[in-house]
Amino acid sequence: MKLIKLNKMTVTDKNILESYSDLFEGLSFNNKIELIERLTKSLKINKSKENSFYKSFGAFASEKSAEEIVSEIKSNRKFKNTEIKF
């Protein structure tokens, strides 16, 4: 299992971790294992959500030049002449 070295923690973060650590002392072995599994799962889900977020925008792969793409978009436009009555 690879451990991740945490960057500098704030005093607030340290206090939160210490508080949770104190709460976990009262848990049984099986409950601690369950907690570890859930935390591990939540880390995987968060990373996957983050990756999905960053993949949801940006450039797309195409062999066409920018000019060709713009030209194609413009040529596929369809306009209707509609008279608007007031």
N, CA, C and O atoms as a CHARMM CRD file, in Angstrom:
* protein
*
  344
    1    1 MET  N      0.84400  -1.17400   0.00000 PROA 1      0.00000
    2    1 MET  CA     0.00000   0.00000   0.00000 PROA 1      0.00000
    3    1 MET  C      0.88800   1.23600   0.00000 PROA 1      0.00000
    4    1 MET  O      1.79200   1.36600   0.82500 PROA 1      0.00000
    5    2 LYS  N      0.62100   2.13500  -0.93100 PROA 2      0.00000
    6    2 LYS  CA     1.41500   3.33800  -1.05400 PROA 2      0.00000
    7    2 LYS  C      0.82300   4.43500  -0.17000 PROA 2      0.00000
    8    2 LYS  O     -0.36600   4.73900  -0.26900 PROA 2      0.00000
    9    3 LEU  N      1.63100   5.01600   0.67500 PROA 3      0.00000
   10    3 LEU  CA     1.18200   6.10500   1.51500 PROA 3      0.00000
   11    3 LEU  C      1.50000   7.42200   0.84300 PROA 3      0.00000
   12    3 LEU  O      2.57000   7.59400   0.25800 PROA 3      0.00000
   13    4 ILE  N      0.57700   8.33700   0.93100 PROA 4      0.00000
   14    4 ILE  CA     0.75200   9.64300   0.32100 PROA 4      0.00000
   15    4 ILE  C      1.20900  10.61700   1.39000 PROA 4      0.00000
   16    4 ILE  O      0.58500  10.73400   2.44500 PROA 4      0.00000
   17    5 LYS  N      2.29000  11.30600   1.11800 PROA 5      0.00000
   18    5 LYS  CA     2.79400  12.29700   2.05300 PROA 5      0.00000
   19    5 LYS  C      1.94100  13.55200   1.91900 PROA 5      0.00000
   20    5 LYS  O      1.80800  14.11200   0.83100 PROA 5      0.00000
   21    6 LEU  N      1.36900  13.98300   3.02800 PROA 6      0.00000
   22    6 LEU  CA     0.51300  15.15100   3.00600 PROA 6      0.00000
   23    6 LEU  C      1.34800  16.41700   3.02000 PROA 6      0.00000
   24    6 LEU  O      2.40100  16.48500   3.65400 PROA 6      0.00000
   25    7 ASN  N      0.85900  17.40500   2.31600 PROA 7      0.00000
   26    7 ASN  CA     1.50200  18.70800   2.35700 PROA 7      0.00000
   27    7 ASN  C      1.27500  19.31700   3.73100 PROA 7      0.00000
   28    7 ASN  O      0.64200  18.70200   4.59000 PROA 7      0.00000
   29    8 LYS  N      1.77500  20.49200   3.93600 PROA 8      0.00000
   30    8 LYS  CA     1.62800  21.15400   5.21700 PROA 8      0.00000
   31    8 LYS  C      0.15400  21.27300   5.55900 PROA 8      0.00000
   32    8 LYS  O     -0.64600  21.77700   4.77000 PROA 8      0.00000
   33    9 MET  N     -0.19300  20.79900   6.75700 PROA 9      0.00000
   34    9 MET  CA    -1.57200  20.88500   7.20600 PROA 9      0.00000
   35    9 MET  C     -1.75400  22.13900   8.04000 PROA 9      0.00000
   36    9 MET  O     -0.84900  22.58900   8.74400 PROA 9      0.00000
   37   10 THR  N     -2.94200  22.68000   7.93700 PROA 10     0.00000
   38   10 THR  CA    -3.25700  23.83500   8.76700 PROA 10     0.00000
   39   10 THR  C     -3.55100  23.35100  10.18000 PROA 10     0.00000
   40   10 THR  O     -3.75100  22.15700  10.40600 PROA 10     0.00000
   41   11 VAL  N     -3.57500  24.26100  11.10700 PROA 11     0.00000
   42   11 VAL  CA    -3.89200  23.92700  12.49600 PROA 11     0.00000
   43   11 VAL  C     -5.30100  23.35000  12.56900 PROA 11     0.00000
   44   11 VAL  O     -5.55600  22.41200  13.32400 PROA 11     0.00000
   45   12 THR  N     -6.20900  23.91000  11.78800 PROA 12     0.00000
   46   12 THR  CA    -7.59100  23.42000  11.75700 PROA 12     0.00000
   47   12 THR  C     -7.63400  21.98000  11.27800 PROA 12     0.00000
   48   12 THR  O     -8.31500  21.14700  11.87700 PROA 12     0.00000
   49   13 ASP  N     -6.90800  21.67500  10.19200 PROA 13     0.00000
   50   13 ASP  CA    -6.86700  20.30400   9.67300 PROA 13     0.00000
   51   13 ASP  C     -6.32200  19.33700  10.72300 PROA 13     0.00000
   52   13 ASP  O     -6.85700  18.24400  10.90900 PROA 13     0.00000
   53   14 LYS  N     -5.27000  19.74300  11.39700 PROA 14     0.00000
   54   14 LYS  CA    -4.68000  18.88900  12.43300 PROA 14     0.00000
   55   14 LYS  C     -5.67900  18.62800  13.55300 PROA 14     0.00000
   56   14 LYS  O     -5.78300  17.50400  14.04400 PROA 14     0.00000
   57   15 ASN  N     -6.41100  19.65500  13.95600 PROA 15     0.00000
   58   15 ASN  CA    -7.40400  19.49200  15.01300 PROA 15     0.00000
   59   15 ASN  C     -8.54400  18.57800  14.58900 PROA 15     0.00000
   60   15 ASN  O     -9.01800  17.75900  15.37600 PROA 15     0.00000
   61   16 ILE  N     -8.97700  18.72200  13.35100 PROA 16     0.00000
   62   16 ILE  CA   -10.04000  17.85400  12.83200 PROA 16     0.00000
   63   16 ILE  C     -9.57500  16.40600  12.82400 PROA 16     0.00000
   64   16 ILE  O    -10.29600  15.51900  13.28200 PROA 16     0.00000
   65   17 LEU  N     -8.37300  16.15700  12.30700 PROA 17     0.00000
   66   17 LEU  CA    -7.84100  14.79000  12.27000 PROA 17     0.00000
   67   17 LEU  C     -7.68600  14.20800  13.67200 PROA 17     0.00000
   68   17 LEU  O     -7.97400  13.03300  13.90000 PROA 17     0.00000
   69   18 GLU  N     -7.23600  15.02700  14.59300 PROA 18     0.00000
   70   18 GLU  CA    -7.06800  14.57300  15.97500 PROA 18     0.00000
   71   18 GLU  C     -8.41900  14.22100  16.59100 PROA 18     0.00000
   72   18 GLU  O     -8.53600  13.22400  17.30300 PROA 18     0.00000
   73   19 SER  N     -9.43300  15.02800  16.32200 PROA 19     0.00000
   74   19 SER  CA   -10.77500  14.76200  16.85300 PROA 19     0.00000
   75   19 SER  C    -11.33100  13.45500  16.30900 PROA 19     0.00000
   76   19 SER  O    -11.87100  12.64200  17.05900 PROA 19     0.00000
   77   20 TYR  N    -11.19500  13.25500  14.99300 PROA 20     0.00000
   78   20 TYR  CA   -11.67200  12.00800  14.39600 PROA 20     0.00000
   79   20 TYR  C    -10.88100  10.81800  14.93900 PROA 20     0.00000
   80   20 TYR  O    -11.45500   9.76500  15.21600 PROA 20     0.00000
   81   21 SER  N     -9.60400  10.97800  15.08800 PROA 21     0.00000
   82   21 SER  CA    -8.76400   9.90100  15.60700 PROA 21     0.00000
   83   21 SER  C     -9.23200   9.48200  17.00000 PROA 21     0.00000
   84   21 SER  O     -9.29500   8.29200  17.31000 PROA 21     0.00000
   85   22 ASP  N     -9.55400  10.45700  17.82300 PROA 22     0.00000
   86   22 ASP  CA   -10.05900  10.14900  19.16300 PROA 22     0.00000
   87   22 ASP  C    -11.37900   9.39400  19.09900 PROA 22     0.00000
   88   22 ASP  O    -11.61300   8.48200  19.89200 PROA 22     0.00000
   89   23 LEU  N    -12.24900   9.77200  18.15300 PROA 23     0.00000
   90   23 LEU  CA   -13.52700   9.07200  18.00400 PROA 23     0.00000
   91   23 LEU  C    -13.32200   7.61600  17.57700 PROA 23     0.00000
   92   23 LEU  O    -14.04200   6.72300  18.02400 PROA 23     0.00000
   93   24 PHE  N    -12.34600   7.39200  16.71900 PROA 24     0.00000
   94   24 PHE  CA   -12.10700   6.05200  16.18500 PROA 24     0.00000
   95   24 PHE  C    -11.53000   5.09500  17.21400 PROA 24     0.00000
   96   24 PHE  O    -11.63100   3.87900  17.05200 PROA 24     0.00000
   97   25 GLU  N    -10.93400   5.62200  18.25600 PROA 25     0.00000
   98   25 GLU  CA   -10.34800   4.76100  19.28900 PROA 25     0.00000
   99   25 GLU  C    -11.38400   3.82400  19.88500 PROA 25     0.00000
  100   25 GLU  O    -11.05400   2.70000  20.26300 PROA 25     0.00000
  101   26 GLY  N    -12.63400   4.26800  19.97600 PROA 26     0.00000
  102   26 GLY  CA   -13.68600   3.45300  20.58200 PROA 26     0.00000
  103   26 GLY  C    -14.28600   2.42200  19.65100 PROA 26     0.00000
  104   26 GLY  O    -15.09500   1.60500  20.09100 PROA 26     0.00000
  105   27 LEU  N    -13.92100   2.42900  18.38900 PROA 27     0.00000
  106   27 LEU  CA   -14.49300   1.47700  17.43600 PROA 27     0.00000
  107   27 LEU  C    -13.85200   0.10800  17.56000 PROA 27     0.00000
  108   27 LEU  O    -12.69200  -0.02700  17.95100 PROA 27     0.00000
  109   28 SER  N    -14.63800  -0.90500  17.21700 PROA 28     0.00000
  110   28 SER  CA   -14.10100  -2.26600  17.20100 PROA 28     0.00000
  111   28 SER  C    -13.19600  -2.43400  15.98300 PROA 28     0.00000
  112   28 SER  O    -13.18300  -1.59800  15.08000 PROA 28     0.00000
  113   29 PHE  N    -12.44500  -3.52800  15.97900 PROA 29     0.00000
  114   29 PHE  CA   -11.53500  -3.82500  14.86700 PROA 29     0.00000
  115   29 PHE  C    -12.30500  -3.86500  13.54200 PROA 29     0.00000
  116   29 PHE  O    -11.88800  -3.25400  12.55900 PROA 29     0.00000
  117   30 ASN  N    -13.43900  -4.59300  13.52200 PROA 30     0.00000
  118   30 ASN  CA   -14.22500  -4.73100  12.28600 PROA 30     0.00000
  119   30 ASN  C    -14.77700  -3.39200  11.80900 PROA 30     0.00000
  120   30 ASN  O    -14.80700  -3.11800  10.61000 PROA 30     0.00000
  121   31 ASN  N    -15.21000  -2.56600  12.74800 PROA 31     0.00000
  122   31 ASN  CA   -15.71900  -1.25000  12.36200 PROA 31     0.00000
  123   31 ASN  C    -14.61000  -0.36600  11.80000 PROA 31     0.00000
  124   31 ASN  O    -14.84700   0.42400  10.88700 PROA 31     0.00000
  125   32 LYS  N    -13.41200  -0.49800  12.33900 PROA 32     0.00000
  126   32 LYS  CA   -12.28300   0.27000  11.81200 PROA 32     0.00000
  127   32 LYS  C    -11.95300  -0.17500  10.38500 PROA 32     0.00000
  128   32 LYS  O    -11.67300   0.65200   9.51800 PROA 32     0.00000
  129   33 ILE  N    -11.98700  -1.46700  10.15900 PROA 33     0.00000
  130   33 ILE  CA   -11.73900  -1.99500   8.80200 PROA 33     0.00000
  131   33 ILE  C    -12.79700  -1.47200   7.83800 PROA 33     0.00000
  132   33 ILE  O    -12.47600  -1.05900   6.72300 PROA 33     0.00000
  133   34 GLU  N    -14.06300  -1.49000   8.26700 PROA 34     0.00000
  134   34 GLU  CA   -15.15000  -0.98300   7.43300 PROA 34     0.00000
  135   34 GLU  C    -14.94300   0.49800   7.12500 PROA 34     0.00000
  136   34 GLU  O    -15.16000   0.94100   5.99700 PROA 34     0.00000
  137   35 LEU  N    -14.52900   1.24600   8.11500 PROA 35     0.00000
  138   35 LEU  CA   -14.27100   2.67500   7.93000 PROA 35     0.00000
  139   35 LEU  C    -13.13800   2.90300   6.92700 PROA 35     0.00000
  140   35 LEU  O    -13.23500   3.77400   6.06300 PROA 35     0.00000
  141   36 ILE  N    -12.08200   2.12900   7.04500 PROA 36     0.00000
  142   36 ILE  CA   -10.95300   2.23200   6.10800 PROA 36     0.00000
  143   36 ILE  C    -11.42000   1.93200   4.68900 PROA 36     0.00000
  144   36 ILE  O    -11.02700   2.62000   3.74700 PROA 36     0.00000
  145   37 GLU  N    -12.25500   0.90800   4.53300 PROA 37     0.00000
  146   37 GLU  CA   -12.75700   0.55000   3.20400 PROA 37     0.00000
  147   37 GLU  C    -13.59800   1.68100   2.61600 PROA 37     0.00000
  148   37 GLU  O    -13.47600   2.00500   1.43500 PROA 37     0.00000
  149   38 ARG  N    -14.44500   2.27200   3.44300 PROA 38     0.00000
  150   38 ARG  CA   -15.30400   3.35500   2.95600 PROA 38     0.00000
  151   38 ARG  C    -14.48900   4.59600   2.60200 PROA 38     0.00000
  152   38 ARG  O    -14.75600   5.25600   1.59800 PROA 38     0.00000
  153   39 LEU  N    -13.49700   4.90900   3.42800 PROA 39     0.00000
  154   39 LEU  CA   -12.63400   6.05800   3.12500 PROA 39     0.00000
  155   39 LEU  C    -11.87100   5.83000   1.82500 PROA 39     0.00000
  156   39 LEU  O    -11.74800   6.73600   1.00100 PROA 39     0.00000
  157   40 THR  N    -11.36000   4.61700   1.64900 PROA 40     0.00000
  158   40 THR  CA   -10.63100   4.28200   0.42400 PROA 40     0.00000
  159   40 THR  C    -11.54200   4.42600  -0.78900 PROA 40     0.00000
  160   40 THR  O    -11.14600   4.97800  -1.81600 PROA 40     0.00000
  161   41 LYS  N    -12.76300   3.92300  -0.65800 PROA 41     0.00000
  162   41 LYS  CA   -13.72500   4.01300  -1.75400 PROA 41     0.00000
  163   41 LYS  C    -14.04600   5.47100  -2.06300 PROA 41     0.00000
  164   41 LYS  O    -14.15000   5.84800  -3.23100 PROA 41     0.00000
  165   42 SER  N    -14.20500   6.29200  -1.03300 PROA 42     0.00000
  166   42 SER  CA   -14.52700   7.70100  -1.26600 PROA 42     0.00000
  167   42 SER  C    -13.38200   8.41900  -1.96300 PROA 42     0.00000
  168   42 SER  O    -13.62300   9.33200  -2.75300 PROA 42     0.00000
  169   43 LEU  N    -12.14300   8.03000  -1.69100 PROA 43     0.00000
  170   43 LEU  CA   -11.00300   8.64200  -2.36900 PROA 43     0.00000
  171   43 LEU  C    -11.02300   8.31100  -3.85500 PROA 43     0.00000
  172   43 LEU  O    -10.73600   9.16700  -4.69100 PROA 43     0.00000
  173   44 LYS  N    -11.36200   7.07700  -4.17900 PROA 44     0.00000
  174   44 LYS  CA   -11.42000   6.66400  -5.58000 PROA 44     0.00000
  175   44 LYS  C    -12.53600   7.39000  -6.30100 PROA 44     0.00000
  176   44 LYS  O    -12.35700   7.81500  -7.44300 PROA 44     0.00000
  177   45 ILE  N    -13.68300   7.54200  -5.66000 PROA 45     0.00000
  178   45 ILE  CA   -14.81900   8.21300  -6.27900 PROA 45     0.00000
  179   45 ILE  C    -14.49000   9.67700  -6.51500 PROA 45     0.00000
  180   45 ILE  O    -14.76700  10.20200  -7.59300 PROA 45     0.00000
  181   46 ASN  N    -13.90700  10.34300  -5.53600 PROA 46     0.00000
  182   46 ASN  CA   -13.57000  11.75600  -5.68000 PROA 46     0.00000
  183   46 ASN  C    -12.57800  11.97000  -6.80800 PROA 46     0.00000
  184   46 ASN  O    -12.70300  12.92800  -7.57000 PROA 46     0.00000
  185   47 LYS  N    -11.59400  11.09100  -6.92100 PROA 47     0.00000
  186   47 LYS  CA   -10.59600  11.23200  -7.97900 PROA 47     0.00000
  187   47 LYS  C    -11.26200  11.04000  -9.34100 PROA 47     0.00000
  188   47 LYS  O    -10.96700  11.76000 -10.29500 PROA 47     0.00000
  189   48 SER  N    -12.15100  10.07500  -9.41800 PROA 48     0.00000
  190   48 SER  CA   -12.84800   9.82400 -10.66800 PROA 48     0.00000
  191   48 SER  C    -13.74700  11.00100 -11.03000 PROA 48     0.00000
  192   48 SER  O    -13.83600  11.36000 -12.20400 PROA 48     0.00000
  193   49 LYS  N    -14.41300  11.60800 -10.05500 PROA 49     0.00000
  194   49 LYS  CA   -15.24500  12.77700 -10.32100 PROA 49     0.00000
  195   49 LYS  C    -14.38600  13.94300 -10.78300 PROA 49     0.00000
  196   49 LYS  O    -14.76500  14.67800 -11.69500 PROA 49     0.00000
  197   50 GLU  N    -13.23400  14.11000 -10.15700 PROA 50     0.00000
  198   50 GLU  CA   -12.34100  15.19900 -10.54000 PROA 50     0.00000
  199   50 GLU  C    -11.86300  15.00500 -11.97000 PROA 50     0.00000
  200   50 GLU  O    -11.85200  15.95300 -12.75500 PROA 50     0.00000
  201   51 ASN  N    -11.46500  13.78100 -12.31400 PROA 51     0.00000
  202   51 ASN  CA   -11.01600  13.51200 -13.67800 PROA 51     0.00000
  203   51 ASN  C    -12.14300  13.74900 -14.67600 PROA 51     0.00000
  204   51 ASN  O    -11.91200  14.31000 -15.74700 PROA 51     0.00000
  205   52 SER  N    -13.35300  13.33000 -14.33800 PROA 52     0.00000
  206   52 SER  CA   -14.49400  13.54400 -15.21900 PROA 52     0.00000
  207   52 SER  C    -14.74600  15.02100 -15.42100 PROA 52     0.00000
  208   52 SER  O    -15.07400  15.45400 -16.52600 PROA 52     0.00000
  209   53 PHE  N    -14.59400  15.79800 -14.36000 PROA 53     0.00000
  210   53 PHE  CA   -14.80200  17.23800 -14.45700 PROA 53     0.00000
  211   53 PHE  C    -13.81200  17.83900 -15.44900 PROA 53     0.00000
  212   53 PHE  O    -14.20600  18.59100 -16.34100 PROA 53     0.00000
  213   54 TYR  N    -12.53100  17.51200 -15.29800 PROA 54     0.00000
  214   54 TYR  CA   -11.53300  18.11000 -16.17300 PROA 54     0.00000
  215   54 TYR  C    -11.64500  17.60400 -17.60800 PROA 54     0.00000
  216   54 TYR  O    -11.24500  18.30200 -18.54000 PROA 54     0.00000
  217   55 LYS  N    -12.18000  16.41100 -17.79700 PROA 55     0.00000
  218   55 LYS  CA   -12.35200  15.89000 -19.15100 PROA 55     0.00000
  219   55 LYS  C    -13.59600  16.45200 -19.82800 PROA 55     0.00000
  220   55 LYS  O    -13.77800  16.27300 -21.03200 PROA 55     0.00000
  221   56 SER  N    -14.45300  17.12700 -19.06900 PROA 56     0.00000
  222   56 SER  CA   -15.71600  17.59700 -19.61800 PROA 56     0.00000
  223   56 SER  C    -15.59100  18.87000 -20.43800 PROA 56     0.00000
  224   56 SER  O    -16.56800  19.30100 -21.04900 PROA 56     0.00000
  225   57 PHE  N    -14.43900  19.46900 -20.46600 PROA 57     0.00000
  226   57 PHE  CA   -14.26400  20.66800 -21.26800 PROA 57     0.00000
  227   57 PHE  C    -12.88200  20.68000 -21.88400 PROA 57     0.00000
  228   57 PHE  O    -12.00200  19.90800 -21.50300 PROA 57     0.00000
  229   58 GLY  N    -12.71100  21.56600 -22.83800 PROA 58     0.00000
  230   58 GLY  CA   -11.40400  21.68200 -23.47500 PROA 58     0.00000
  231   58 GLY  C    -11.45200  21.30400 -24.93400 PROA 58     0.00000
  232   58 GLY  O    -12.52000  21.23600 -25.54300 PROA 58     0.00000
  233   59 ALA  N    -10.30400  21.06500 -25.47600 PROA 59     0.00000
  234   59 ALA  CA   -10.17200  20.77400 -26.89700 PROA 59     0.00000
  235   59 ALA  C    -10.64800  19.36900 -27.22500 PROA 59     0.00000
  236   59 ALA  O    -10.74500  18.50700 -26.35100 PROA 59     0.00000
  237   60 PHE  N    -10.94300  19.15500 -28.50300 PROA 60     0.00000
  238   60 PHE  CA   -11.27300  17.81500 -28.96300 PROA 60     0.00000
  239   60 PHE  C    -10.29500  17.44600 -30.07200 PROA 60     0.00000
  240   60 PHE  O     -9.73700  18.30700 -30.75300 PROA 60     0.00000
  241   61 ALA  N    -10.11000  16.16400 -30.22700 PROA 61     0.00000
  242   61 ALA  CA    -9.14400  15.69300 -31.21900 PROA 61     0.00000
  243   61 ALA  C     -9.77000  15.71900 -32.60300 PROA 61     0.00000
  244   61 ALA  O    -10.87400  15.21400 -32.80600 PROA 61     0.00000
  245   62 SER  N     -9.06500  16.30500 -33.54100 PROA 62     0.00000
  246   62 SER  CA    -9.52300  16.33700 -34.91600 PROA 62     0.00000
  247   62 SER  C     -8.32200  16.51700 -35.82900 PROA 62     0.00000
  248   62 SER  O     -7.35800  17.20500 -35.49100 PROA 62     0.00000
  249   63 GLU  N     -8.39800  15.90200 -36.96100 PROA 63     0.00000
  250   63 GLU  CA    -7.33300  16.04100 -37.95800 PROA 63     0.00000
  251   63 GLU  C     -7.53200  17.29200 -38.80500 PROA 63     0.00000
  252   63 GLU  O     -6.62600  17.71100 -39.52500 PROA 63     0.00000
  253   64 LYS  N     -8.72300  17.88800 -38.71700 PROA 64     0.00000
  254   64 LYS  CA    -9.04100  19.06300 -39.52400 PROA 64     0.00000
  255   64 LYS  C     -8.40600  20.30700 -38.91700 PROA 64     0.00000
  256   64 LYS  O     -8.18500  20.39500 -37.70900 PROA 64     0.00000
  257   65 SER  N     -8.12500  21.25200 -39.78400 PROA 65     0.00000
  258   65 SER  CA    -7.59000  22.52600 -39.30500 PROA 65     0.00000
  259   65 SER  C     -8.74600  23.36100 -38.74500 PROA 65     0.00000
  260   65 SER  O     -9.91400  23.06100 -38.99100 PROA 65     0.00000
  261   66 ALA  N     -8.41400  24.38800 -38.00500 PROA 66     0.00000
  262   66 ALA  CA    -9.43500  25.26900 -37.43800 PROA 66     0.00000
  263   66 ALA  C    -10.27700  25.89000 -38.54800 PROA 66     0.00000
  264   66 ALA  O    -11.49500  26.00700 -38.41400 PROA 66     0.00000
  265   67 GLU  N     -9.63700  26.28300 -39.62900 PROA 67     0.00000
  266   67 GLU  CA   -10.35600  26.89600 -40.74300 PROA 67     0.00000
  267   67 GLU  C    -11.36100  25.92500 -41.35800 PROA 67     0.00000
  268   67 GLU  O    -12.47400  26.31700 -41.70800 PROA 67     0.00000
  269   68 GLU  N    -10.96600  24.65700 -41.48900 PROA 68     0.00000
  270   68 GLU  CA   -11.87600  23.65600 -42.04500 PROA 68     0.00000
  271   68 GLU  C    -13.07400  23.43200 -41.12200 PROA 68     0.00000
  272   68 GLU  O    -14.20200  23.28300 -41.59200 PROA 68     0.00000
  273   69 ILE  N    -12.83800  23.40800 -39.84500 PROA 69     0.00000
  274   69 ILE  CA   -13.92000  23.20800 -38.88100 PROA 69     0.00000
  275   69 ILE  C    -14.88800  24.38000 -38.93300 PROA 69     0.00000
  276   69 ILE  O    -16.10300  24.18200 -38.96000 PROA 69     0.00000
  277   70 VAL  N    -14.36000  25.59900 -38.94900 PROA 70     0.00000
  278   70 VAL  CA   -15.21100  26.79800 -39.01900 PROA 70     0.00000
  279   70 VAL  C    -16.01200  26.78900 -40.31000 PROA 70     0.00000
  280   70 VAL  O    -17.20900  27.07700 -40.30200 PROA 70     0.00000
  281   71 SER  N    -15.37000  26.46600 -41.40300 PROA 71     0.00000
  282   71 SER  CA   -16.04400  26.42600 -42.70300 PROA 71     0.00000
  283   71 SER  C    -17.17300  25.38800 -42.69000 PROA 71     0.00000
  284   71 SER  O    -18.26400  25.65000 -43.19600 PROA 71     0.00000
  285   72 GLU  N    -16.91400  24.24600 -42.12800 PROA 72     0.00000
  286   72 GLU  CA   -17.92500  23.18500 -42.04500 PROA 72     0.00000
  287   72 GLU  C    -19.11500  23.62600 -41.19800 PROA 72     0.00000
  288   72 GLU  O    -20.26300  23.37300 -41.56300 PROA 72     0.00000
  289   73 ILE  N    -18.85500  24.27000 -40.09600 PROA 73     0.00000
  290   73 ILE  CA   -19.93200  24.75500 -39.22500 PROA 73     0.00000
  291   73 ILE  C    -20.78000  25.78000 -39.97500 PROA 73     0.00000
  292   73 ILE  O    -22.00900  25.70900 -39.96800 PROA 73     0.00000
  293   74 LYS  N    -20.11100  26.72800 -40.62000 PROA 74     0.00000
  294   74 LYS  CA   -20.83800  27.76900 -41.34100 PROA 74     0.00000
  295   74 LYS  C    -21.65000  27.18900 -42.49200 PROA 74     0.00000
  296   74 LYS  O    -22.76000  27.65300 -42.75000 PROA 74     0.00000
  297   75 SER  N    -21.12800  26.19700 -43.18100 PROA 75     0.00000
  298   75 SER  CA   -21.84800  25.62000 -44.32900 PROA 75     0.00000
  299   75 SER  C    -23.05600  24.79100 -43.88900 PROA 75     0.00000
  300   75 SER  O    -23.97500  24.58000 -44.68000 PROA 75     0.00000
  301   76 ASN  N    -23.06700  24.32700 -42.66100 PROA 76     0.00000
  302   76 ASN  CA   -24.18700  23.52500 -42.16500 PROA 76     0.00000
  303   76 ASN  C    -25.27500  24.35800 -41.48200 PROA 76     0.00000
  304   76 ASN  O    -26.27400  23.80600 -41.02200 PROA 76     0.00000
  305   77 ARG  N    -25.09300  25.66500 -41.41100 PROA 77     0.00000
  306   77 ARG  CA   -26.10500  26.52700 -40.81900 PROA 77     0.00000
  307   77 ARG  C    -27.31600  26.62600 -41.74000 PROA 77     0.00000
  308   77 ARG  O    -27.18500  26.67800 -42.96300 PROA 77     0.00000
  309   78 LYS  N    -28.47800  26.65100 -41.13400 PROA 78     0.00000
  310   78 LYS  CA   -29.71000  26.79800 -41.90400 PROA 78     0.00000
  311   78 LYS  C    -30.50200  27.94100 -41.28000 PROA 78     0.00000
  312   78 LYS  O    -30.78900  27.93500 -40.08300 PROA 78     0.00000
  313   79 PHE  N    -30.84800  28.91100 -42.10000 PROA 79     0.00000
  314   79 PHE  CA   -31.59600  30.07100 -41.64100 PROA 79     0.00000
  315   79 PHE  C    -32.96300  30.08300 -42.30200 PROA 79     0.00000
  316   79 PHE  O    -33.11300  29.69600 -43.46100 PROA 79     0.00000
  317   80 LYS  N    -33.94100  30.52700 -41.55700 PROA 80     0.00000
  318   80 LYS  CA   -35.28500  30.67900 -42.10000 PROA 80     0.00000
  319   80 LYS  C    -35.63600  32.15500 -42.05000 PROA 80     0.00000
  320   80 LYS  O    -35.42300  32.83000 -41.04300 PROA 80     0.00000
  321   81 ASN  N    -36.17300  32.63500 -43.15000 PROA 81     0.00000
  322   81 ASN  CA   -36.67900  34.02000 -43.18200 PROA 81     0.00000
  323   81 ASN  C    -38.10200  33.99900 -42.66800 PROA 81     0.00000
  324   81 ASN  O    -39.01500  33.53500 -43.35200 PROA 81     0.00000
  325   82 THR  N    -38.28200  34.49200 -41.48700 PROA 82     0.00000
  326   82 THR  CA   -39.59900  34.51100 -40.89000 PROA 82     0.00000
  327   82 THR  C    -39.98300  35.95300 -40.61700 PROA 82     0.00000
  328   82 THR  O    -39.22000  36.71300 -40.02100 PROA 82     0.00000
  329   83 GLU  N    -41.16700  36.31500 -41.05800 PROA 83     0.00000
  330   83 GLU  CA   -41.64200  37.66200 -40.82800 PROA 83     0.00000
  331   83 GLU  C    -42.31000  37.70300 -39.46800 PROA 83     0.00000
  332   83 GLU  O    -43.16400  36.87700 -39.14700 PROA 83     0.00000
  333   84 ILE  N    -41.90900  38.66800 -38.69000 PROA 84     0.00000
  334   84 ILE  CA   -42.47900  38.82500 -37.36100 PROA 84     0.00000
  335   84 ILE  C    -43.47100  39.95000 -37.39500 PROA 84     0.00000
  336   84 ILE  O    -43.12000  41.07300 -37.75700 PROA 84     0.00000
  337   85 LYS  N    -44.70700  39.67800 -37.02500 PROA 85     0.00000
  338   85 LYS  CA   -45.76800  40.68900 -37.02800 PROA 85     0.00000
  339   85 LYS  C    -45.95600  41.21700 -35.61800 PROA 85     0.00000
  340   85 LYS  O    -45.99500  40.45600 -34.65100 PROA 85     0.00000
  341   86 PHE  N    -46.07100  42.51100 -35.51900 PROA 86     0.00000
  342   86 PHE  CA   -46.27200  43.15500 -34.21200 PROA 86     0.00000
  343   86 PHE  C    -47.67600  43.63100 -34.06700 PROA 86     0.00000
  344   86 PHE  O    -48.03300  44.19700 -33.03400 PROA 86     0.00000
